[in-house]
Amino acid sequence: MRKVVFQMMVSLDGYFEGPNREIDWHNVSGEFDDYAHQLLDSADTLLFGRITYEMMVSYWPSRMAIENDPVVAAKMNGLPKIVFSRTLKSVDWQNTVLISNNIAVEVSRLKNIPGKDLLLLGSSNLALSLLSMGLIDECQLIVNPVMLGQGRKLFQGITSPLHLQLLETKKMDSGNVVLYYKPG
């Protein structure tokens, strides 16, 4: 059975984006790039909510992305992608499918298809829904050495405690720390 792996960058004070949705505070380095390449190599399908999809499709197919980060751009553009949204009517990024309902059924079906992991990048609302349904198998949170003081908190809206089991930690020279958790 494939795993659903949720990955998100977060500030030390728990925000995943600034007050105007900015993510310019992300601390990336060569070591982070190596992590990103390994993460993308571990998956054969990308999962997105609407907001993250719109952000990703506006960047990764662009000439700038392909020139600045050809390895990640090739994976982001080439891998199959599934967007879960009740408001989008269509998607136009290559290898992308739109799912508008029955999220739990679809994700459960995908987990039972042989292959590599399913990678949920960003998409905090979708992650919160899938966590509440018990469909996320691993959370990889990259804590950046920055405090934003405001913005949008990760897992904002959670209504009851969700206990996590720490699987592993990885410290990067940049000061980022990757925390690997298993829900439950």
Short mmCIF file of the C-alpha atoms (twelve columns), coordinates in Angstrom:
data_MODEL
# 
_entry.id   MODEL 
# 
loop_
_atom_site.group_PDB 
_atom_site.id 
_atom_site.type_symbol 
_atom_site.label_atom_id 
_atom_site.label_alt_id 
_atom_site.label_comp_id 
_atom_site.label_asym_id 
_atom_site.label_seq_id 
_atom_site.Cartn_x 
_atom_site.Cartn_y 
_atom_site.Cartn_z 
_atom_site.pdbx_PDB_model_num 
ATOM 1   C CA . MET A 1   0.000   0.000  0.000   1 
ATOM 2   C CA . ARG A 2   1.282   3.444  -0.915  1 
ATOM 3   C CA . LYS A 3   1.668   6.165  1.687   1 
ATOM 4   C CA . VAL A 4   0.305   9.681  1.572   1 
ATOM 5   C CA . VAL A 5   3.174   11.939 2.633   1 
ATOM 6   C CA . PHE A 6   2.358   15.535 3.569   1 
ATOM 7   C CA . GLN A 7   5.222   18.044 3.288   1 
ATOM 8   C CA . MET A 8   5.146   21.667 4.393   1 
ATOM 9   C CA . MET A 9   7.619   24.410 5.298   1 
ATOM 10  C CA . VAL A 10  6.766   26.236 8.499   1 
ATOM 11  C CA . SER A 11  8.237   29.090 10.508  1 
ATOM 12  C CA . LEU A 12  9.502   28.489 14.025  1 
ATOM 13  C CA . ASP A 13  6.356   30.163 15.349  1 
ATOM 14  C CA . GLY A 14  4.069   27.869 13.334  1 
ATOM 15  C CA . TYR A 15  3.123   29.848 10.216  1 
ATOM 16  C CA . PHE A 16  3.240   28.353 6.732   1 
ATOM 17  C CA . GLU A 17  2.647   31.654 4.961   1 
ATOM 18  C CA . GLY A 18  2.857   35.315 5.815   1 
ATOM 19  C CA . PRO A 19  -0.166  37.616 6.161   1 
ATOM 20  C CA . ASN A 20  -0.278  38.255 2.394   1 
ATOM 21  C CA . ARG A 21  0.354   34.590 1.474   1 
ATOM 22  C CA . GLU A 22  4.058   35.310 1.017   1 
ATOM 23  C CA . ILE A 23  6.559   32.474 1.222   1 
ATOM 24  C CA . ASP A 24  9.664   34.507 0.445   1 
ATOM 25  C CA . TRP A 25  11.000  33.566 3.895   1 
ATOM 26  C CA . HIS A 26  11.562  29.927 2.847   1 
ATOM 27  C CA . ASN A 27  15.134  29.011 3.697   1 
ATOM 28  C CA . VAL A 28  16.430  26.993 0.730   1 
ATOM 29  C CA . SER A 29  19.967  25.791 0.069   1 
ATOM 30  C CA . GLY A 30  21.816  23.084 -1.803  1 
ATOM 31  C CA . GLU A 31  21.054  20.722 1.066   1 
ATOM 32  C CA . PHE A 32  17.363  21.604 0.814   1 
ATOM 33  C CA . ASP A 33  17.503  20.954 -2.936  1 
ATOM 34  C CA . ASP A 34  18.927  17.469 -2.246  1 
ATOM 35  C CA . TYR A 35  16.063  16.832 0.188   1 
ATOM 36  C CA . ALA A 36  13.507  18.047 -2.393  1 
ATOM 37  C CA . HIS A 37  14.975  15.806 -5.113  1 
ATOM 38  C CA . GLN A 38  14.829  12.753 -2.818  1 
ATOM 39  C CA . LEU A 39  11.288  13.586 -1.759  1 
ATOM 40  C CA . LEU A 40  10.102  13.919 -5.353  1 
ATOM 41  C CA . ASP A 41  11.919  10.701 -6.294  1 
ATOM 42  C CA . SER A 42  9.970   8.855  -3.577  1 
ATOM 43  C CA . ALA A 43  6.609   9.729  -5.162  1 
ATOM 44  C CA . ASP A 44  4.854   9.034  -8.427  1 
ATOM 45  C CA . THR A 45  1.801   11.249 -7.878  1 
ATOM 46  C CA . LEU A 46  1.436   14.790 -6.516  1 
ATOM 47  C CA . LEU A 47  -1.663  15.908 -4.613  1 
ATOM 48  C CA . PHE A 48  -2.786  19.537 -4.317  1 
ATOM 49  C CA . GLY A 49  -5.628  21.630 -3.027  1 
ATOM 50  C CA . ARG A 50  -6.829  24.507 -5.196  1 
ATOM 51  C CA . ILE A 51  -4.737  27.321 -3.714  1 
ATOM 52  C CA . THR A 52  -1.455  25.401 -3.848  1 
ATOM 53  C CA . TYR A 53  -2.265  24.118 -7.341  1 
ATOM 54  C CA . GLU A 54  -2.813  27.677 -8.579  1 
ATOM 55  C CA . MET A 55  0.497   28.779 -7.062  1 
ATOM 56  C CA . MET A 56  2.403   25.779 -8.458  1 
ATOM 57  C CA . VAL A 57  0.935   25.965 -11.978 1 
ATOM 58  C CA . SER A 58  1.797   29.663 -12.145 1 
ATOM 59  C CA . TYR A 59  5.479   28.872 -11.544 1 
ATOM 60  C CA . TRP A 60  6.729   25.374 -12.433 1 
ATOM 61  C CA . PRO A 61  5.811   25.320 -16.141 1 
ATOM 62  C CA . SER A 62  7.404   28.764 -16.601 1 
ATOM 63  C CA . ARG A 63  10.662  29.374 -18.412 1 
ATOM 64  C CA . MET A 64  12.118  30.869 -15.194 1 
ATOM 65  C CA . ALA A 65  11.441  27.683 -13.185 1 
ATOM 66  C CA . ILE A 66  12.822  25.451 -15.923 1 
ATOM 67  C CA . GLU A 67  15.998  27.538 -16.177 1 
ATOM 68  C CA . ASN A 68  16.488  28.110 -12.416 1 
ATOM 69  C CA . ASP A 69  15.660  24.607 -11.182 1 
ATOM 70  C CA . PRO A 70  15.502  22.177 -14.106 1 
ATOM 71  C CA . VAL A 71  15.524  18.993 -11.991 1 
ATOM 72  C CA . VAL A 72  12.566  19.956 -9.809  1 
ATOM 73  C CA . ALA A 73  10.748  21.598 -12.704 1 
ATOM 74  C CA . ALA A 74  11.011  18.389 -14.743 1 
ATOM 75  C CA . LYS A 75  9.535   16.364 -11.882 1 
ATOM 76  C CA . MET A 76  6.810   18.884 -11.041 1 
ATOM 77  C CA . ASN A 77  5.770   19.146 -14.676 1 
ATOM 78  C CA . GLY A 78  6.157   15.472 -15.531 1 
ATOM 79  C CA . LEU A 79  4.629   13.675 -12.551 1 
ATOM 80  C CA . PRO A 80  0.888   12.935 -12.515 1 
ATOM 81  C CA . LYS A 81  -0.974  15.484 -10.411 1 
ATOM 82  C CA . ILE A 82  -4.381  15.385 -8.750  1 
ATOM 83  C CA . VAL A 83  -6.113  18.576 -7.657  1 
ATOM 84  C CA . PHE A 84  -8.913  18.314 -5.107  1 
ATOM 85  C CA . SER A 85  -11.279 21.270 -5.415  1 
ATOM 86  C CA . ARG A 86  -14.990 21.943 -5.280  1 
ATOM 87  C CA . THR A 87  -14.600 25.351 -6.938  1 
ATOM 88  C CA . LEU A 88  -12.269 24.777 -9.896  1 
ATOM 89  C CA . LYS A 89  -14.014 23.804 -13.114 1 
ATOM 90  C CA . SER A 90  -10.913 22.671 -15.001 1 
ATOM 91  C CA . VAL A 91  -7.155  22.262 -14.743 1 
ATOM 92  C CA . ASP A 92  -4.657  22.854 -17.518 1 
ATOM 93  C CA . TRP A 93  -1.257  21.780 -16.186 1 
ATOM 94  C CA . GLN A 94  0.041   18.728 -18.056 1 
ATOM 95  C CA . ASN A 95  -0.685  15.352 -16.405 1 
ATOM 96  C CA . THR A 96  -3.277  16.868 -14.047 1 
ATOM 97  C CA . VAL A 97  -6.682  15.511 -13.057 1 
ATOM 98  C CA . LEU A 98  -9.362  17.401 -11.116 1 
ATOM 99  C CA . ILE A 99  -11.360 15.624 -8.398  1 
ATOM 100 C CA . SER A 100 -14.366 17.544 -7.050  1 
ATOM 101 C CA . ASN A 101 -15.977 15.102 -4.627  1 
ATOM 102 C CA . ASN A 102 -15.502 11.824 -2.758  1 
ATOM 103 C CA . ILE A 103 -12.021 12.810 -1.610  1 
ATOM 104 C CA . ALA A 104 -11.801 10.003 0.962   1 
ATOM 105 C CA . VAL A 105 -12.852 7.371  -1.563  1 
ATOM 106 C CA . GLU A 106 -10.421 8.637  -4.200  1 
ATOM 107 C CA . VAL A 107 -7.426  8.907  -1.849  1 
ATOM 108 C CA . SER A 108 -8.147  5.441  -0.413  1 
ATOM 109 C CA . ARG A 109 -8.325  4.048  -3.952  1 
ATOM 110 C CA . LEU A 110 -5.033  5.706  -4.891  1 
ATOM 111 C CA . LYS A 111 -3.312  4.315  -1.806  1 
ATOM 112 C CA . ASN A 112 -4.257  0.788  -2.892  1 
ATOM 113 C CA . ILE A 113 -2.762  1.110  -6.385  1 
ATOM 114 C CA . PRO A 114 0.810   -0.231 -6.588  1 
ATOM 115 C CA . GLY A 115 3.463   2.420  -6.957  1 
ATOM 116 C CA . LYS A 116 5.494   5.007  -5.126  1 
ATOM 117 C CA . ASP A 117 4.150   7.369  -2.468  1 
ATOM 118 C CA . LEU A 118 1.508   10.038 -3.003  1 
ATOM 119 C CA . LEU A 119 3.008   13.419 -2.139  1 
ATOM 120 C CA . LEU A 120 0.831   16.203 -0.750  1 
ATOM 121 C CA . LEU A 121 2.775   19.450 -1.101  1 
ATOM 122 C CA . GLY A 122 1.468   22.393 0.877   1 
ATOM 123 C CA . SER A 123 -2.322  22.428 0.652   1 
ATOM 124 C CA . SER A 124 -2.968  22.926 4.358   1 
ATOM 125 C CA . ASN A 125 -6.773  22.738 4.082   1 
ATOM 126 C CA . LEU A 126 -6.600  19.465 2.167   1 
ATOM 127 C CA . ALA A 127 -4.006  18.137 4.626   1 
ATOM 128 C CA . LEU A 128 -6.265  18.972 7.555   1 
ATOM 129 C CA . SER A 129 -9.186  17.165 5.876   1 
ATOM 130 C CA . LEU A 130 -7.088  14.100 5.053   1 
ATOM 131 C CA . LEU A 131 -5.594  14.022 8.560   1 
ATOM 132 C CA . SER A 132 -9.073  14.069 10.076  1 
ATOM 133 C CA . MET A 133 -10.019 11.137 7.806   1 
ATOM 134 C CA . GLY A 134 -6.920  9.180  8.821   1 
ATOM 135 C CA . LEU A 135 -5.541  9.213  5.268   1 
ATOM 136 C CA . ILE A 136 -2.135  10.834 5.821   1 
ATOM 137 C CA . ASP A 137 0.592   8.357  6.704   1 
ATOM 138 C CA . GLU A 138 3.515   10.707 7.257   1 
ATOM 139 C CA . CYS A 139 4.063   14.424 7.841   1 
ATOM 140 C CA . GLN A 140 7.372   16.006 6.897   1 
ATOM 141 C CA . LEU A 141 7.526   19.471 8.401   1 
ATOM 142 C CA . ILE A 142 10.504  21.650 7.593   1 
ATOM 143 C CA . VAL A 143 10.931  24.160 10.404  1 
ATOM 144 C CA . ASN A 144 12.693  27.274 9.114   1 
ATOM 145 C CA . PRO A 145 14.773  29.381 11.527  1 
ATOM 146 C CA . VAL A 146 12.538  32.415 11.206  1 
ATOM 147 C CA . MET A 147 9.623   33.832 13.200  1 
ATOM 148 C CA . LEU A 148 6.940   35.611 11.200  1 
ATOM 149 C CA . GLY A 149 4.712   36.831 14.023  1 
ATOM 150 C CA . GLN A 150 1.680   36.751 11.770  1 
ATOM 151 C CA . GLY A 151 0.228   34.936 8.811   1 
ATOM 152 C CA . ARG A 152 -1.595  31.639 8.569   1 
ATOM 153 C CA . LYS A 153 -0.869  28.941 11.130  1 
ATOM 154 C CA . LEU A 154 -0.344  25.366 10.047  1 
ATOM 155 C CA . PHE A 155 -3.301  23.134 10.942  1 
ATOM 156 C CA . GLN A 156 -5.423  26.200 11.737  1 
ATOM 157 C CA . GLY A 157 -8.929  24.947 12.452  1 
ATOM 158 C CA . ILE A 158 -7.999  21.626 14.024  1 
ATOM 159 C CA . THR A 159 -10.749 20.868 16.547  1 
ATOM 160 C CA . SER A 160 -9.253  18.077 18.647  1 
ATOM 161 C CA . PRO A 161 -5.753  16.929 19.547  1 
ATOM 162 C CA . LEU A 162 -3.970  14.788 16.992  1 
ATOM 163 C CA . HIS A 163 -1.094  12.860 18.489  1 
ATOM 164 C CA . LEU A 164 1.961   12.302 16.334  1 
ATOM 165 C CA . GLN A 165 4.831   9.852  16.643  1 
ATOM 166 C CA . LEU A 166 8.256   11.281 15.837  1 
ATOM 167 C CA . LEU A 167 9.972   9.017  13.305  1 
ATOM 168 C CA . GLU A 168 13.124  10.964 12.502  1 
ATOM 169 C CA . THR A 169 14.735  14.390 12.516  1 
ATOM 170 C CA . LYS A 170 17.229  15.896 10.102  1 
ATOM 171 C CA . LYS A 171 19.170  19.085 10.751  1 
ATOM 172 C CA . MET A 172 20.354  21.038 7.730   1 
ATOM 173 C CA . ASP A 173 23.381  23.337 7.718   1 
ATOM 174 C CA . SER A 174 21.017  26.214 6.819   1 
ATOM 175 C CA . GLY A 175 19.314  25.874 10.204  1 
ATOM 176 C CA . ASN A 176 16.244  24.145 8.794   1 
ATOM 177 C CA . VAL A 177 15.097  21.070 10.687  1 
ATOM 178 C CA . VAL A 178 13.015  18.374 9.009   1 
ATOM 179 C CA . LEU A 179 10.645  16.630 11.398  1 
ATOM 180 C CA . TYR A 180 9.202   13.322 10.206  1 
ATOM 181 C CA . TYR A 181 5.994   12.322 12.008  1 
ATOM 182 C CA . LYS A 182 3.502   9.506  11.788  1 
ATOM 183 C CA . PRO A 183 -0.054  10.462 12.784  1 
ATOM 184 C CA . GLY A 184 -1.725  8.418  15.524  1 
# 
